[in-house]
Amino acid sequence: MLYRSEVDGLRAIAVLPVILFHAGLFGFSGGYAGVDIFFVISGYLITRIILDELNAGTFTIRNFYERRARRILPALFSMLTVTTLIAVVVMPSELFKSYA
């Protein structure tokens, strides 16, 4: 699948209402719509990749999930490490137990 910069632009636009909703700006109660739009765009991209690989005869479920893991797990573990380190320093012990 060729890189499509307009899809990245659409995803960025979809994230904006979510950020503005969490910032608490008046009139931005539609953060959920941004999440929905982002998921639809991501679903399109994943489906396109699967269909392209199926047509080429190269699709395997193992490779599909391996690519997802390589893309998502480093960010997950990085975020967990950072938030845990901050939680150790900032949270009182009772809240830290709940965090753990």
C-alpha positions as CSV (number, residue, x, y, z in Angstrom):
1,M,0.0,0.0,0.0
2,L,1.3,3.4,-0.9
3,Y,1.7,6.1,1.7
4,R,-1.2,8.5,1.7
5,S,-0.5,11.8,3.4
6,E,-4.1,12.9,3.2
7,V,-5.0,10.0,5.5
8,D,-2.5,11.2,8.1
9,G,-4.1,14.6,7.8
10,L,-7.6,13.2,8.4
11,R,-6.4,11.3,11.4
12,A,-4.8,14.5,12.8
13,I,-8.1,16.3,12.3
14,A,-10.0,13.5,14.0
15,V,-7.7,13.8,17.1
16,L,-8.3,17.5,17.4
17,P,-11.8,17.3,18.9
18,V,-10.6,14.7,21.4
19,I,-7.7,17.0,22.6
20,L,-10.0,20.0,22.8
21,F,-12.6,17.9,24.7
22,H,-10.1,16.8,27.3
23,A,-8.8,20.4,27.5
24,G,-12.3,21.3,28.7
25,L,-12.9,24.0,26.0
26,F,-16.5,25.2,25.8
27,G,-18.4,23.7,22.9
28,F,-16.2,20.7,22.4
29,S,-18.3,17.9,23.9
30,G,-17.8,15.8,20.8
31,G,-14.5,14.1,21.7
32,Y,-16.3,10.7,21.1
33,A,-16.9,11.6,17.5
34,G,-13.2,12.2,17.0
35,V,-12.4,8.8,18.4
36,D,-15.0,7.2,16.2
37,I,-13.6,8.9,13.1
38,F,-10.1,7.9,14.0
39,F,-11.1,4.2,14.4
40,V,-12.9,4.3,11.0
41,I,-9.9,5.6,9.3
42,S,-7.6,3.1,11.0
43,G,-10.0,0.3,10.1
44,Y,-9.9,1.4,6.5
45,L,-6.1,1.3,6.5
46,I,-5.9,-2.1,8.2
47,T,-8.5,-3.6,5.8
48,R,-6.7,-2.1,2.8
49,I,-3.4,-3.7,4.0
50,I,-5.1,-7.1,4.6
51,L,-6.8,-7.0,1.2
52,D,-3.6,-6.1,-0.6
53,E,-1.7,-8.9,1.0
54,L,-4.6,-11.4,0.3
55,N,-4.5,-10.4,-3.3
56,A,-0.8,-10.8,-3.4
57,G,-1.0,-14.2,-1.6
58,T,1.3,-13.0,1.2
59,F,-1.1,-12.6,4.0
60,T,-0.7,-14.6,7.2
61,I,-2.4,-13.8,10.5
62,R,0.9,-14.3,12.3
63,N,2.7,-11.7,10.3
64,F,-0.3,-9.3,10.7
65,Y,-0.2,-9.5,14.5
66,E,3.6,-9.4,14.6
67,R,3.5,-6.1,12.7
68,R,0.9,-4.7,15.1
69,A,2.9,-5.8,18.1
70,R,6.1,-4.3,16.8
71,R,4.3,-1.0,16.2
72,I,2.2,-0.8,19.4
73,L,4.2,-2.6,22.2
74,P,7.2,-0.2,22.3
75,A,5.0,2.8,22.8
76,L,2.9,0.8,25.4
77,F,6.0,-0.2,27.4
78,S,7.5,3.2,27.2
79,M,4.3,4.8,28.5
80,L,3.9,2.3,31.3
81,T,7.5,2.9,32.4
82,V,7.2,6.7,32.4
83,T,3.8,6.7,34.2
84,T,5.0,4.1,36.7
85,L,8.1,6.2,37.5
86,I,6.0,9.3,37.9
87,A,3.5,7.4,40.0
88,V,6.2,6.2,42.4
89,V,7.3,9.8,43.0
90,V,4.0,11.6,43.0
91,M,1.3,9.2,44.4
92,P,0.7,8.5,48.0
93,S,1.1,4.9,48.9
94,E,-2.7,4.1,49.0
95,L,-3.2,5.5,45.5
96,F,-0.1,3.7,44.3
97,K,-1.5,0.4,45.4
98,S,-4.6,1.1,43.4
99,Y,-2.4,2.1,40.4
100,A,-0.5,-1.1,40.7
